[in-house]
Amino acid sequence: MTSYELDAEEQEILEAFEQGHLPSIPNADEKIKAARQMAKNTLHEKGSHVIVLDDDVAEVFHDAKSVNDILRAVANVMKQRDSSLAHIK
């Protein structure tokens, strides 16, 4: 089994668990299933796309607007160079 070094917060959670300080949640399996379905529904909403940015890119583009603005600018340049991309807004 692979061993991982826990950070301070993870260590605190582990100790609380081991000491029995974390209460059980009634119907946990059902609640987990419902939460997963809600997350899935959110990610698959029409018009919603999830893209994970590398850390160095995320340092420059802090929100969806900044990412969309630059991608639209790039798309416009591409449209000017290739009319086959004219369907892009």
C-alpha positions as CSV (number, residue, x, y, z in Angstrom):
1,M,0.0,0.0,0.0
2,T,1.3,3.5,-0.9
3,S,1.8,5.8,2.0
4,Y,1.2,9.6,1.8
5,E,2.3,12.4,4.0
6,L,-0.7,14.2,5.4
7,D,-0.9,18.0,5.6
8,A,-1.9,19.6,8.9
9,E,-5.6,19.7,8.0
10,E,-5.7,16.1,6.9
11,Q,-3.9,15.0,10.0
12,E,-6.4,16.9,12.2
13,I,-9.3,15.1,10.4
14,L,-7.7,11.7,10.7
15,E,-7.1,12.2,14.5
16,A,-10.7,13.4,14.9
17,F,-11.9,10.3,13.1
18,E,-9.7,7.9,15.1
19,Q,-10.9,9.5,18.3
20,G,-14.5,9.0,17.3
21,H,-15.3,12.8,17.1
22,L,-16.8,12.6,13.7
23,P,-20.5,11.6,13.9
24,S,-22.1,9.1,11.5
25,I,-24.5,10.5,8.9
26,P,-27.8,8.7,8.7
27,N,-28.5,7.4,5.2
28,A,-25.0,8.4,4.1
29,D,-25.1,6.2,1.0
30,E,-28.3,7.8,-0.2
31,K,-27.0,11.3,0.5
32,I,-23.7,10.6,-1.4
33,K,-25.7,9.2,-4.3
34,A,-27.9,12.3,-4.4
35,A,-24.9,14.6,-4.1
36,R,-23.1,12.8,-7.0
37,Q,-26.2,13.1,-9.2
38,M,-26.6,16.8,-8.4
39,A,-22.9,17.4,-9.3
40,K,-23.3,15.4,-12.5
41,N,-26.4,17.4,-13.4
42,T,-24.6,20.7,-12.8
43,L,-21.6,19.6,-14.9
44,H,-23.9,18.5,-17.8
45,E,-26.1,21.6,-17.9
46,K,-26.7,22.8,-21.5
47,G,-23.9,25.3,-22.4
48,S,-21.7,24.3,-19.5
49,H,-18.2,23.0,-20.2
50,V,-15.6,22.2,-17.6
51,I,-12.0,22.7,-18.5
52,V,-9.2,22.3,-16.0
53,L,-6.5,24.9,-16.3
54,D,-2.8,24.2,-15.5
55,D,-1.6,26.2,-12.5
56,D,0.5,28.6,-14.5
57,V,-2.4,29.4,-16.8
58,A,-4.8,29.8,-13.8
59,E,-2.4,32.4,-12.3
60,V,-3.1,34.6,-15.4
61,F,-6.8,33.9,-16.0
62,H,-8.6,34.0,-12.7
63,D,-12.2,33.6,-13.9
64,A,-14.4,32.3,-16.7
65,K,-14.8,35.8,-18.2
66,S,-11.0,36.3,-18.7
67,V,-10.6,32.8,-20.2
68,N,-13.6,33.3,-22.5
69,D,-12.5,36.8,-23.6
70,I,-9.0,35.6,-24.7
71,L,-10.4,32.5,-26.4
72,R,-12.9,34.6,-28.3
73,A,-10.0,36.9,-29.4
74,V,-8.0,33.8,-30.6
75,A,-11.1,32.4,-32.4
76,N,-11.6,35.7,-34.2
77,V,-8.0,35.6,-35.4
78,M,-8.5,32.1,-36.5
79,K,-11.8,33.0,-38.3
80,Q,-9.9,35.7,-40.2
81,R,-7.3,33.2,-41.3
82,D,-9.7,30.3,-42.1
83,S,-13.3,31.1,-43.3
84,S,-14.3,27.5,-42.4
85,L,-14.5,28.7,-38.8
86,A,-17.0,31.4,-39.6
87,H,-19.7,29.6,-37.5
88,I,-17.9,30.6,-34.3
89,K,-19.5,33.6,-32.5
